[in-house]
């Protein structure tokens, strides 16, 4: 049976507001940047993908990153950067990322700056400090939080953490903090969803328990692990089959590689499978060593904004090719904004024509 396809243009900016995080997830891409705590004494070209902190940045050793991330300042410079990018790329939505955004001491102020600059603001969070900051962020205009959820028990959380940090007491504290953060969203009128990364089918039991616990209350999205490729995708498809899920709609975003399929469970709850479909920047990606069917794991996912330790805003277009990052004003003067806008329009027309056909 053919299911409906919904198409929208991408108008989203991801902003890595700082690097700190209290979890050590083994599949973390850390928005492409090296983990600052592990690389402060190292030079570009010698960055580690994992170090003494236990945290991972799975592409950092190979993606050509040339800077270390620093906390984004809550000042006019940030506001100006958002307005310049918004005008150049016709952006309307901003996602606060990290690290863990709730650990930034001025996350509510950054939210207010983004709202005042004309953005609808969302956040990706593991919930470890949300109870304390979500009320102020909600007052500043935060619209949604995408919670990254890794387990219903300390043992489940430990499955996806660095081996040295599988402390059941600490893990339980993180789970309890997450539950309080979700409750804070409900109390303060902030929409909440759950992101569950599925590395492979050995995690199926954990994912089923997460679906049982969270899907009655939150919009749940199953995400494939970028570095596990087809193994991760196959695992999600098997889990959905095991649940008796039936696909009912596709959601495509023109101009970027993110796509979602909505599934209906037998009890009528809805679950989304979010995965990557092949989208490339036609000129920038053309000569890339990863531009093939296996090595390019994220494609062109959209534009990311960073702040580095030299107090410079950097704009990136690929977490596997951080060498493509440019200082903000160089990015704006480059051919990239026009290439991104053209791709967005071309993809929208192509997808619309395919749907009509």
SERO-4910 file (N, C-alpha, C, O; in steps of 0.05 Angstrom, whole numbers):
BEGIN
 pado doro    nc1    nc2    nc3   cac1   cac2   cac3    cc1    cc2    cc3    oc1    oc2    oc3
  Unk    A     17    -24      0      0      0      0     18     25      0     36     27     16
  Unk    A     11     44    -18     27     68    -19     18     87      4     -6     90      9
  Unk    A     38     98     17     32    116     39     38    145     31     55    149     14
  Unk    A     25    165     44     30    192     36     58    202     42     71    193     61
  Unk    A     67    220     26     93    232     29     90    262     33     77    276     18
  Unk    A    102    272     55    100    301     61    128    313     57    148    302     66
  Unk    A    129    336     44    154    349     37    155    377     48    135    392     45
  Unk    A    177    384     60    181    412     69    210    420     63    227    403     59
  Unk    A    215    446     61    242    456     57    256    458     84    244    465    104
  Unk    A    282    453     84    298    456    108    303    485    114    312    500     96
  Unk    A    297    493    138    303    521    147    316    521    175    311    539    191
  Unk    A    332    500    181    341    496    208    371    501    211    387    495    193
  Unk    A    379    513    233    407    517    240    412    503    267    397    506    286
  Unk    A    433    487    268    442    474    292    465    490    304    484    497    290
  Unk    A    463    496    330    484    512    343    495    495    366    481    489    385
  Unk    A    521    489    365    534    475    387    542    497    407    560    512    403
  Unk    A    527    498    430    530    521    448    553    517    467    564    536    478
  Unk    A    561    492    472    586    486    487    591    456    485    576    441    473
  Unk    A    613    447    498    622    420    493    618    401    517    619    377    514
  Unk    A    614    412    541    612    395    565    588    376    564    567    383    553
  Unk    A    592    352    575    570    332    577    576    313    600    600    307    604
  Unk    A    555    304    614    559    286    636    556    257    629    558    240    646
  Unk    A    551    251    603    550    223    594    574    217    576    588    234    567
  Unk    A    578    191    571    600    182    555    591    162    533    602    140    531
  Unk    A    571    170    518    558    152    498    579    144    477    593    161    466
  Unk    A    580    118    472    601    108    455    597    115    425    616    113    410
  Unk    A    573    123    417    567    129    389    566    159    384    558    167    362
  Unk    A    574    176    403    570    205    401    588    217    379    612    212    378
  Unk    A    576    234    361    592    248    341    600    276    351    616    289    338
  Unk    A    588    285    373    596    310    386    595    333    366    612    352    368
  Unk    A    576    333    347    573    353    326    599    357    310    604    378    298
  Unk    A    616    336    310    640    337    293    665    348    306    687    344    296
  Unk    A    662    362    328    685    374    341    699    354    360    686    336    370
  Unk    A    725    357    364    739    341    384    728    347    412    717    369    417
  Unk    A    729    328    430    722    332    458    744    351    470    767    344    471
  Unk    A    735    375    478    754    395    486    772    386    510    796    391    510
  Unk    A    760    372    529    775    364    553    798    345    546    818    344    561
  Unk    A    796    330    525    816    310    517    837    321    498    857    308    493
  Unk    A    832    345    487    849    355    465    860    382    469    871    394    450
  Unk    A    859    393    493    869    420    498    898    423    492    907    445    484
  Unk    A    914    403    496    943    404    492    951    393    465    975    390    459
  Unk    A    932    387    448    938    375    422    933    395    399    916    413    402
  Unk    A    946    391    377    944    409    354    926    397    333    922    372    333
  Unk    A    914    414    316    898    403    293    915    382    278    939    386    273
  Unk    A    902    361    270    916    339    256    924    317    276    931    295    267
  Unk    A    922    324    301    930    304    322    908    301    342    912    291    365
  Unk    A    883    309    335    861    307    354    852    277    358    854    261    339
  Unk    A    843    271    382    835    244    389    804    241    386    789    260    390
  Unk    A    796    218    378    767    212    377    757    202    404    733    203    409
  Unk    A    775    194    422    768    186    449    793    190    466    815    185    458
  Unk    A    788    198    491    811    203    509    804    197    538    786    181    544
  Unk    A    818    210    556    816    204    585    789    210    596    781    198    616
  Unk    A    774    228    584    747    235    595    727    213    592    707    212    606
  Unk    A    733    194    574    714    173    568    693    180    547    679    163    537
  Unk    A    693    205    539    674    214    519    685    208    491    709    207    487
  Unk    A    667    205    472    674    199    444    666    222    426    646    236    431
  Unk    A    682    225    405    674    242    382    683    226    358    706    229    349
  Unk    A    665    210    347    673    188    331    688    195    305    702    178    294
  Unk    A    685    220    296    699    228    271    723    246    276    737    253    257
  Unk    A    729    253    301    749    274    306    777    268    297    792    286    289
  Unk    A    784    243    297    811    235    289    815    236    259    838    236    249
  Unk    A    793    237    244    796    234    214    782    257    199    785    258    174
  Unk    A    767    275    212    751    294    198    764    321    192    752    339    181
  Unk    A    790    323    199    804    348    193    797    372    210    801    395    201
  Unk    A    785    367    233    777    390    250    801    407    256    823    398    262
  Unk    A    797    434    254    820    453    258    816    471    282    832    489    286
  Unk    A    796    466    298    791    482    322    779    466    344    767    445    339
  Unk    A    781    476    369    768    465    392    744    482    398    745    507    396
  Unk    A    722    470    407    698    485    413    700    500    439    714    491    458
  Unk    A    686    523    441    685    539    465    655    546    469    639    545    451
  Unk    A    648    554    494    620    561    499    612    586    483    626    606    482
  Unk    A    588    585    471    577    608    456    570    630    476    557    625    496
  Unk    A    579    655    470    573    677    489    544    687    486    533    687    464
  Unk    A    532    695    508    505    705    507    505    735    503    498    750    521
  Unk    A    513    744    479    517    773    475    508    781    447    497    764    432
  Unk    A    513    806    440    505    816    414    519    802    390    508    800    368
  Unk    A    543    792    395    558    778    374    542    753    366    540    747    342
  Unk    A    531    738    385    515    715    379    490    723    364    482    711    344
  Unk    A    476    744    373    452    754    360    458    762    331    442    755    313
  Unk    A    480    775    327    487    783    300    493    759    282    485    759    259
  Unk    A    506    739    293    512    715    277    486    701    269    484    692    246
  Unk    A    467    700    287    441    687    280    426    702    259    415    691    241
  Unk    A    426    729    261    412    745    241    425    743    214    412    741    193
  Unk    A    452    744    213    466    742    187    461    715    174    455    715    150
  Unk    A    462    693    189    457    667    177    428    664    170    421    653    149
  Unk    A    410    674    187    381    672    181    374    686    155    358    676    139
  Unk    A    385    710    151    380    725    127    392    712    102    379    710     81
  Unk    A    416    702    105    430    690     82    418    664     73    418    658     49
  Unk    A    408    648     92    398    621     86    368    617     91    358    595     89
  Unk    A    354    639     96    325    637    101    318    617    122    301    600    119
  Unk    A    331    620    145    328    601    168    306    611    187    303    635    191
  Unk    A    291    592    198    270    599    217    271    583    243    257    590    262
  Unk    A    286    561    243    286    544    267    315    539    276    333    536    259
  Unk    A    319    539    302    346    535    313    346    513    333    328    511    350
  Unk    A    366    495    332    368    473    351    393    477    367    415    479    357
  Unk    A    390    479    393    412    482    412    423    453    416    408    435    424
  Unk    A    449    450    412    462    424    416    487    428    432    494    450    440
  Unk    A    502    406    436    527    407    451    546    385    442    548    380    418
  Unk    A    560    372    461    555    372    490    526    370    498    508    363    482
  Unk    A    522    377    523    495    377    535    487    406    539    498    420    557
  Unk    A    467    416    524    460    445    525    452    455    553    457    478    560
  Unk    A    439    437    569    429    447    595    452    453    614    447    466    635
  Unk    A    476    445    608    499    451    625    511    479    618    528    489    634
  Unk    A    503    491    596    512    518    590    500    537    611    475    537    614
  Unk    A    516    553    625    505    570    646    485    591    637    470    602    653
  Unk    A    485    597    611    468    618    601    449    608    579    442    622    561
  Unk    A    440    583    582    424    571    561    397    585    558    388    588    535
  Unk    A    385    595    579    360    610    577    365    636    562    348    644    546
  Unk    A    386    650    568    393    675    555    398    670    525    389    686    508
  Unk    A    412    648    518    417    642    490    390    636    476    386    644    453
  Unk    A    372    623    489    345    618    478    331    644    472    319    647    451
  Unk    A    332    663    491    318    688    487    331    704    464    316    716    448
  Unk    A    357    703    461    370    717    439    361    705    412    356    720    393
  Unk    A    359    679    411    351    666    386    322    672    379    315    677    356
  Unk    A    304    672    400    276    678    395    274    707    385    259    713    367
  Unk    A    289    725    397    288    753    389    299    757    361    291    776    347
  Unk    A    316    739    352    327    740    325    308    727    305    315    727    281
  Unk    A    285    717    314    265    707    295    264    677    292    251    667    273
  Unk    A    277    663    310    277    634    307    257    620    326    252    630    348
  Unk    A    247    598    317    233    579    335    255    561    346    271    550    331
  Unk    A    257    558    373    280    546    385    273    519    397    253    516    411
  Unk    A    290    499    390    288    472    402    315    465    414    335    479    410
  Unk    A    316    443    428    340    434    442    342    404    441    322    390    444
  Unk    A    366    394    437    371    365    440    386    361    467    406    373    471
  Unk    A    375    344    484    385    343    512    383    314    523    365    299    515
  Unk    A    402    307    540    400    282    555    385    286    581    381    267    596
  Unk    A    378    311    588    361    316    611    375    319    637    362    320    658
  Unk    A    402    319    637    415    317    663    412    342    681    416    341    705
  Unk    A    406    365    669    402    390    685    376    404    677    372    427    684
  Unk    A    359    391    662    335    403    651    316    413    673    304    434    669
  Unk    A    314    399    694    295    407    716    301    435    725    283    450    732
  Unk    A    327    443    726    335    469    736    332    491    715    326    514    722
  Unk    A    336    484    689    338    506    669    314    507    651    309    528    639
  Unk    A    298    486    648    276    487    629    255    508    636    244    521    618
  Unk    A    248    512    662    229    534    667    238    561    656    222    575    644
  Unk    A    263    568    660    273    594    650    275    593    619    270    614    606
  Unk    A    282    570    608    283    568    579    255    571    567    252    583    546
  Unk    A    236    559    580    208    561    571    199    590    572    185    599    553
  Unk    A    205    604    593    198    632    595    212    648    573    201    669    564
  Unk    A    235    639    564    250    653    543    240    646    515    247    659    495
  Unk    A    222    626    513    210    619    488    218    592    476    211    586    453
  Unk    A    231    574    492    237    548    482    212    533    475    193    531    490
  Unk    A    212    521    450    187    508    440    188    478    444    167    466    448
  Unk    A    211    466    442    212    437    442    239    427    453    259    440    449
  Unk    A    238    403    466    263    389    473    262    361    462    243    346    467
  Unk    A    283    354    447    286    327    438    305    312    458    329    317    458
  Unk    A    293    296    475    309    282    495    323    257    483    309    240    471
  Unk    A    349    255    487    363    231    480    361    212    503    370    217    525
  Unk    A    348    189    498    342    170    519    356    143    514    353    132    492
  Unk    A    371    134    534    388    111    529    381     86    546    391     65    541
  Unk    A    364     89    566    357     66    583    336     72    603    332     95    611
  Unk    A    321     52    611    301     54    632    313     46    659    302     52    680
  Unk    A    336     32    658    349     23    683    379     31    681    389     37    659
  Unk    A    392     30    704    421     36    704    437     17    686    455     25    673
  Unk    A    429     -8    686    443    -28    670    439    -22    640    458    -25    625
  Unk    A    416    -14    632    411     -7    604    427     18    596    439     18    574
  Unk    A    428     38    612    444     61    606    473     54    604    487     65    586
  Unk    A    482     36    621    510     28    620    518     15    594    542     16    586
  Unk    A    499      2    580    505    -12    555    517      7    534    533     -2    518
  Unk    A    510     32    535    519     51    514    539     71    525    543     92    512
  Unk    A    550     67    549    569     85    561    597     73    560    600     48    558
  Unk    A    617     90    562    645     81    564    648     61    588    636     66    609
  Unk    A    663     40    584    665     19    604    674     30    631    665     19    652
  Unk    A    691     50    632    701     61    657    680     77    673    684     84    696
  Unk    A    657     82    660    637     99    672    610     85    676    589     97    676
  Unk    A    611     58    678    587     43    682    581     40    711    580     17    722
  Unk    A    577     62    724    571     63    753    541     63    756    528     82    748
  Unk    A    529     42    768    500     40    770    488     62    786    465     71    780
  Unk    A    501     72    807    490     94    823    489    120    806    468    133    806
  Unk    A    511    126    792    511    150    775    491    147    753    477    167    746
  Unk    A    489    123    741    470    119    719    442    124    728    426    136    713
  Unk    A    435    114    752    408    118    762    402    148    767    380    157    762
  Unk    A    422    163    776    418    191    779    412    205    753    395    223    751
  Unk    A    426    196    731    421    208    705    392    202    696    379    219    684
  Unk    A    383    177    700    357    169    692    336    185    708    316    194    696
  Unk    A    340    188    733    321    203    750    320    232    741    299    245    740
  Unk    A    343    244    734    345    271    725    330    274    699    316    294    695
  Unk    A    332    255    681    318    255    656    288    256    660    273    272    648
  Unk    A    278    239    678    249    238    684    239    265    694    218    275    687
  Unk    A    255    278    712    248    304    722    248    325    701    232    344    701
  Unk    A    266    323    682    268    342    660    243    339    641    232    359    633
  Unk    A    235    315    636    211    310    620    187    322    634    170    335    621
  Unk    A    185    318    660    163    329    675    164    360    675    143    373    674
  Unk    A    187    371    675    190    401    674    180    412    648    168    433    647
  Unk    A    184    397    626    173    405    600    142    406    602    130    425    593
  Unk    A    131    385    613    101    383    614     90    406    631     70    418    623
  Unk    A    102    411    653     92    432    671     95    460    658     78    477    662
  Unk    A    116    464    642    122    490    632    113    494    603    121    514    590
  Unk    A     98    475    592     86    478    565    106    475    543    102    487    521
  Unk    A    127    460    547    147    455    526    142    428    514    141    408    528
  Unk    A    139    426    487    136    400    474    161    383    479    183    393    479
  Unk    A    157    357    482    179    339    487    177    314    469    155    304    465
  Unk    A    200    305    460    201    280    445    225    264    454    243    275    468
  Unk    A    226    239    447    247    221    456    262    211    432    250    200    413
  Unk    A    289    214    432    306    203    411    320    178    423    333    180    443
  Unk    A    318    156    409    330    131    418    348    121    396    339    113    375
  Unk    A    375    121    400    394    111    381    396     81    384    398     70    406
  Unk    A    396     67    361    397     37    361    422     28    347    422     27    322
  Unk    A    444     22    361    468     13    347    465    -13    332    475    -14    309
  Unk    A    452    -33    344    449    -59    330    427    -74    345    416    -64    365
  Unk    A    421    -98    335    398   -113    346    403   -124    374    384   -133    387
  Unk    A    428   -124    383    433   -133    411    420   -113    431    416   -120    454
  Unk    A    413    -89    421    399    -69    438    369    -71    437    355    -54    447
  Unk    A    358    -91    423    329    -93    419    313    -93    444    294    -79    447
  Unk    A    322   -110    464    306   -111    489    305    -84    503    285    -76    513
  Unk    A    328    -70    503    329    -43    515    310    -25    500    295     -9    513
  Unk    A    310    -25    474    293     -8    458    263    -14    462    247      4    465
  Unk    A    256    -40    464    228    -47    469    220    -36    496    197    -26    499
  Unk    A    237    -38    516    229    -27    543    226      3    542    209     15    555
  Unk    A    244     16    527    242     45    524    216     53    510    203     73    518
  Unk    A    209     38    490    183     44    476    160     40    495    141     57    495
  Unk    A    160     19    511    139     14    530    136     37    550    114     45    557
  Unk    A    159     47    559    159     67    580    152     95    569    138    110    582
  Unk    A    164    102    546    163    130    538    143    136    516    132    159    515
  Unk    A    136    117    498    119    124    476     90    132    484     77    146    469
  Unk    A     80    123    507     53    133    514     53    163    521     32    176    519
  Unk    A     76    174    528     77    201    538     91    221    519     85    245    519
  Unk    A    110    211    503    126    227    486    125    218    457    119    194    452
  Unk    A    131    236    439    135    228    411    163    214    410    183    226    417
  Unk    A    164    189    401    188    174    401    199    171    373    185    165    354
  Unk    A    225    176    371    239    173    345    262    153    349    279    157    366
  Unk    A    263    133    332    285    114    332    306    124    312    299    129    288
  Unk    A    331    127    320    352    137    303    373    116    298    381    102    316
  Unk    A    382    114    273    404     96    268    430    108    277    434    132    275
  Unk    A    448     91    286    475    100    294    492    105    269    495     86    253
  Unk    A    503    129    265    516    136    240    539    118    233    542    110    210
  Unk    A    555    110    254    578     94    247    573     64    245    591     49    240
  Unk    A    547     56    249    541     27    247    526     21    221    521     -2    214
  Unk    A    518     42    205    508     38    179    484     20    177    465     22    192
  Unk    A    485      0    158    463    -17    152    456    -35    176    433    -43    178
  Unk    A    476    -42    192    470    -58    216    450    -45    234    432    -58    244
  Unk    A    454    -19    238    435     -4    255    408     -1    242    387     -5    256
  Unk    A    407      5    216    381      7    202    366    -19    203    342    -20    208
  Unk    A    380    -41    197    367    -67    198    355    -73    226    334    -85    228
  Unk    A    370    -65    247    361    -70    274    335    -55    279    316    -67    291
  Unk    A    333    -30    271    309    -15    275    285    -27    259    263    -29    270
  Unk    A    290    -35    235    269    -47    219    259    -73    232    235    -78    232
  Unk    A    277    -89    243    269   -114    257    253   -107    282    233   -120    288
  Unk    A    261    -87    297    246    -79    321    218    -70    314    199    -77    328
  Unk    A    216    -54    293    189    -45    285    172    -69    277    148    -69    283
  Unk    A    183    -88    263    168   -112    255    160   -127    280    137   -137    282
  Unk    A    178   -130    299    171   -144    324    149   -130    340    133   -143    354
  Unk    A    146   -104    337    125    -89    350     99    -90    334     78    -81    344
  Unk    A    100   -101    310     76   -100    293     70    -73    282     47    -66    276
  Unk    A     91    -56    279     87    -29    269     81    -29    239     91    -45    224
  Unk    A     63    -10    231     56     -7    203     62     22    194     54     41    207
  Unk    A     78     24    173     85     51    162     60     65    152     43     53    138
  Unk    A     57     91    159     34    106    150     40    132    137     22    144    125
  Unk    A     65    142    138     72    167    125    102    171    124    116    164    143
  Unk    A    112    183    102    139    191    100    141    222    102    123    236     92
  Unk    A    162    231    115    167    260    118    195    266    107    214    257    119
  Unk    A    196    281     86    222    287     73    227    317     76    209    334     73
  Unk    A    252    324     81    260    353     84    278    359     61    301    349     60
  Unk    A    269    375     43    285    382     19    309    398     26    308    418     40
  Unk    A    332    389     15    357    404     18    375    392     39    398    402     42
  Unk    A    366    372     55    383    359     75    377    329     75    358    320     62
  Unk    A    394    314     89    393    285     88    374    272    108    370    248    106
  Unk    A    363    287    126    345    276    146    318    269    135    306    285    120
  Unk    A    308    245    142    281    237    133    268    221    156    282    208    171
  Unk    A    242    221    157    228    206    177    205    189    165    193    198    145
  Unk    A    201    166    176    177    151    169    161    147    195    171    138    215
  Unk    A    135    153    194    117    149    216    105    121    215     96    112    194
  Unk    A    105    108    238     94     81    241     72     81    262     74     95    282
  Unk    A     51     66    257     30     63    277     33     36    290     34     15    276
  Unk    A     33     35    317     35     11    332      7     -1    335    -13     13    332
  Unk    A      4    -27    342    -22    -39    345    -40    -25    365    -65    -25    362
  Unk    A    -28    -12    385    -45      2    405    -50     31    397    -60     47    413
  Unk    A    -44     38    371    -49     63    359    -29     85    366    -31    108    357
  Unk    A     -9     78    382     12     98    387     29    101    361     30     83    344
  Unk    A     42    125    359     58    130    335     88    131    343     95    142    364
  Unk    A    105    119    326    133    119    329    146    127    302    136    120    281
  Unk    A    167    143    304    181    152    280    208    138    277    222    133    296
  Unk    A    215    131    252    241    121    246    255    143    230    248    149    207
  Unk    A    275    155    243    290    176    230    316    165    219    332    152    234
  Unk    A    322    169    193    346    159    181    356    178    160    344    198    153
  Unk    A    379    171    149    393    188    129    386    178    101    387    154     96
  Unk    A    379    197     84    377    190     55    397    206     40    405    228     49
  Unk    A    407    197     17    430    209      4    425    236     -8    412    239    -28
  Unk    A    436    257      6    435    284     -4    463    295     -2    476    292     19
  Unk    A    473    307    -23    499    318    -24    498    347    -35    481    354    -51
  Unk    A    517    364    -26    520    390    -38    534    385    -65    556    373    -66
  Unk    A    522    393    -87    531    384   -114    560    392   -120    574    377   -134
  Unk    A    569    415   -111    596    424   -117    615    417    -94    636    405    -99
  Unk    A    608    425    -70    625    421    -47    631    391    -42    654    384    -35
  Unk    A    612    374    -46    616    345    -40    627    330    -64    634    306    -61
  Unk    A    628    342    -87    635    327   -111    661    312   -110    663    289   -117
  Unk    A    682    325   -100    708    312    -99    716    300    -73    739    293    -68
  Unk    A    697    298    -55    703    288    -28    710    258    -28    697    242    -42
  Unk    A    729    250    -12    737    222    -10    715    205      1    715    180     -4
  Unk    A    697    216     17    675    201     29    650    200     11    631    186     18
  Unk    A    651    213    -12    627    215    -28    622    190    -44    626    188    -68
  Unk    A    613    170    -29    605    144    -42    583    132    -25    574    144     -5
  Unk    A    574    108    -32    551     96    -19    556     85      8    537     77     22
  Unk    A    581     84     17    587     72     44    600     91     63    594     91     87
  Unk    A    618    108     53    635    124     72    621    149     81    626    159    103
  Unk    A    603    161     65    589    185     73    565    177     90    545    167     80
  Unk    A    568    181    116    548    169    135    526    188    142    504    179    150
  Unk    A    530    214    139    508    233    145    499    249    121    476    259    121
  Unk    A    515    251    100    507    268     77    507    297     86    519    304    106
  Unk    A    493    313     70    490    341     78    466    343     97    443    342     87
  Unk    A    471    346    122    449    346    142    439    374    149    419    377    163
  Unk    A    453    394    139    446    422    144    470    438    155    492    427    156
  Unk    A    465    462    162    486    481    171    488    480    201    468    480    215
  Unk    A    513    481    211    519    481    239    536    506    246    554    513    230
  Unk    A    530    518    269    545    541    278    561    533    303    550    521    322
  Unk    A    586    540    304    604    534    326    617    560    336    617    580    322
  Unk    A    629    559    360    645    580    371    671    568    380    671    548    395
  Unk    A    694    579    371    719    566    377    735    581    399    726    601    409
  Unk    A    758    570    406    773    581    429    788    606    422    802    617    439
  Unk    A    787    615    396    797    641    389    775    662    387    780    683    376
  Unk    A    752    655    398    729    674    399    719    680    371    712    702    364
  Unk    A    718    659    354    709    662    326    685    643    322    686    619    329
  Unk    A    664    654    309    642    636    300    651    622    275    660    634    256
  Unk    A    646    596    274    653    579    252    627    566    241    610    559    257
  Unk    A    625    564    215    602    551    202    611    526    189    630    526    173
  Unk    A    597    504    194    604    478    183    581    466    167    558    473    171
  Unk    A    588    449    148    568    436    131    570    405    132    555    391    119
  Unk    A    590    394    147    593    365    148    610    357    172    632    368    176
  Unk    A    600    339    188    615    330    212    637    311    205    655    306    221
  Unk    A    636    299    181    658    282    172    680    298    158    702    288    153
  Unk    A    674    323    151    693    341    137    693    368    151    685    388    140
  Unk    A    703    367    176    704    392    191    725    412    180    725    435    187
  Unk    A    742    402    162    761    420    148    746    439    129    758    459    120
  Unk    A    721    434    124    705    452    107    693    475    123    682    494    111
  Unk    A    696    475    150    686    497    166    700    523    158    724    524    152
  Unk    A    684    545    159    695    571    153    686    591    174    664    589    184
  Unk    A    703    611    181    694    632    198    669    645    186    666    646    161
  Unk    A    651    654    202    625    663    194    625    682    169    612    676    150
  Unk    A    641    703    171    641    722    149    653    711    123    645    718    101
  Unk    A    673    692    126    683    679    102    662    660     90    659    659     65
  Unk    A    647    647    107    625    630     97    605    647     82    596    639     60
  Unk    A    596    669     93    576    686     80    586    697     53    569    701     35
  Unk    A    612    701     51    623    712     26    629    690      5    636    696    -17
  Unk    A    627    665     14    634    642     -4    610    634    -21    588    645    -18
  Unk    A    615    615    -40    592    605    -56    573    587    -40    552    580    -51
  Unk    A    580    580    -16    564    560     -2    535    568      3    517    551     -1
  Unk    A    529    592     13    501    599     17    484    595     -8    461    585     -6
  Unk    A    494    604    -31    478    601    -56    475    572    -63    454    563    -72
  Unk    A    497    556    -59    495    527    -65    475    514    -47    460    496    -57
  Unk    A    473    521    -22    454    509     -3    426    516    -11    408    499    -11
  Unk    A    421    542    -18    394    550    -25    385    537    -51    362    529    -54
  Unk    A    403    535    -70    397    523    -96    390    493    -92    371    483   -103
  Unk    A    406    479    -76    401    451    -70    373    448    -57    358    430    -65
  Unk    A    367    465    -38    341    464    -25    318    466    -45    299    450    -44
  Unk    A    320    485    -63    298    489    -82    297    467   -102    275    457   -110
  Unk    A    320    458   -112    321    436   -131    310    410   -120    294    396   -133
  Unk    A    318    404    -95    308    380    -81    278    382    -77    264    362    -80
  Unk    A    268    405    -69    239    407    -65    224    402    -91    204    387    -91
  Unk    A    233    413   -113    220    409   -138    222    379   -147    202    368   -157
  Unk    A    245    367   -143    249    339   -150    230    321   -134    217    303   -145
  Unk    A    230    325   -107    213    308    -90    184    312    -96    168    293    -95
  Unk    A    176    337   -101    148    343   -107    139    329   -133    117    318   -135
  Unk    A    157    330   -154    151    317   -179    149    287   -176    132    274   -188
  Unk    A    167    276   -159    166    246   -155    140    239   -141    128    218   -147
  Unk    A    132    255   -121    107    249   -107     83    251   -126     65    234   -125
  Unk    A     83    271   -143     61    274   -162     60    252   -183     39    244   -193
  Unk    A     84    241   -189     85    219   -210     77    193   -199     77    173   -213
***
